Amino acid sequence: MSRTVLITGATGTVSTALIEALEGADAGLRALVRDESRAGGLSERGVEVFAGDLDDARSLPPAFEGVRDVWLLTPNGPRAPENSMNAVWAARQAGVERVVRLSVVGAAHDAPNRSGRLHALSDQELERWGMRWTILRPHWFMQNLLNEAGDIAATGTFSLNLAAARIGMIDVRDIAECAARVLLDDPDRHHGETYTLTGPRSLTFDEVAEQLGLALGRSVTYLPVGDDAKRKTLLGYGVPVWIVDMLEEYAQAYASGWGDFTTDTVAGLLGRPPRDIADFARDHAAAFTSAFTSAGGGK
Ligand SMILES: NC(=O)c1ccc[n+]([C@@H]2O[C@H](COP(=O)([O-])OP(=O)(O)OC[C@H]3O[C@@H](n4cnc5c(N)ncnc54)[C@H](OP(=O)(O)O)[C@@H]3O)[C@@H](O)[C@H]2O)c1
């Protein structure tokens, strides 16, 4: 009998890619969503949809009933450890066998950013619960560049407070395929493993701009800006202060070289190298054009 996998964060970037990666696999897919009216696309793909809110422990038990595996993704924010705790508790109460958790690169109690420190709390909690577990710690998502699509389409430039940082950035599709691999393998195979997932090379944003330019057939330029300028821009877009502070902490860490590394873990799990920035740029070129961004695909 196929196993039922509960996917949290099912409308977001990583879990959407995971659902795609699991399509056709011998697994029953169930999605936890806050707003069922926004989950029509999931039902059409044969995913069973359950309403639940990770902020509200009482809303969770029905979604976890009869589930063998949980893909646990918590949104960024100060309540992330509570969200993870609520999910892990619901999983334990329901007799879930395995939890595969999305953490973050460099998660640790002494990480230089709040997201890394909060994820470390939840990673440690999961490790101690007695269920089988695997933790994925991906590096900076190439898909974060889609936040710059509007500026790139309009001006051929993008501005980040990342100075000359080098980052071993990863395509989200590879994170999703690694998660699918783990979820489809026997639960014992990856139990107790923490996998740090990166792309194939560590890149500066000048190099990223060059690759975007090649894919788009136009010049793209990276314009480094200071923390204050970036903060003002993000606050202007309505990004919550907590997130702006978190992003600034990451930017400072990356600018000091914290993210300048790669691992061979993706290749080890998938038997092929991870996607390169050139692949990301080619496959997402339309998103960086004005036709797409003016239709609502940009920032
Ligand atoms: N960006 C990076 O470079 C990076 C790198 C490594 C790790 N990460 C980690 O990746 C995670 C974010 O993944 P993502 O980018 O795929 O997220 P995302 O696109 O922002 O999506 C977040 C998902 O969580 C759901 N959600 C939000 N609040 C919820 C709640 N209270 N209860 C239930 N569901 C809720 C959202 O559903 P709605 O549709 O209801 O809003 C959405 O499906 C974070 O844990 C972050 O630390 C990010």
The ligand as an ORCA input file, in Angstrom:
! r2SCAN-3c Opt
* xyz 0 1
  N      14.887     31.786      0.646
  C      16.013     31.138      0.888
  O      17.065     31.435      0.301
  C      16.012     30.012      1.886
  C      17.177     29.225      1.997
  C      17.165     28.136      2.882
  C      16.032     27.843      3.635
  N      14.920     28.644      3.503
  C      13.747     28.288      4.323
  O      12.676     28.018      3.438
  C      11.442     28.206      4.156
  C      10.486     28.983      3.280
  O      10.188     28.177      2.158
  P       9.441     28.783      0.887
  O      10.300     29.863      0.300
  O       9.012     27.678      0.023
  O       8.217     29.481      1.583
  P       7.108     30.429      0.932
  O       7.162     30.361     -0.558
  O       7.234     31.748      1.621
  O       5.776     29.721      1.394
  C       5.432     29.615      2.737
  C       4.341     28.571      2.852
  O       3.977     28.425      4.228
  C       2.572     28.568      4.338
  N       2.244     29.141      5.634
  C       2.533     30.377      6.084
  N       2.071     30.524      7.335
  C       1.451     29.351      7.662
  C       0.763     28.893      8.804
  N       0.615     29.657      9.896
  N       0.238     27.643      8.792
  C       0.369     26.847      7.696
  N       1.030     27.230      6.588
  C       1.558     28.470      6.568
  C       2.169     29.469      3.196
  O       0.809     29.257      2.925
  P      -0.247     30.415      2.536
  O      -0.555     30.171      1.090
  O      -1.404     30.142      3.435
  O       0.408     31.732      2.816
  C       3.077     28.936      2.091
  O       2.534     27.754      1.544
  C      11.793     28.928      5.456
  O      11.769     27.990      6.519
  C      13.215     29.416      5.197
  O      13.979     29.552      6.372
  C      14.882     29.699      2.660
*
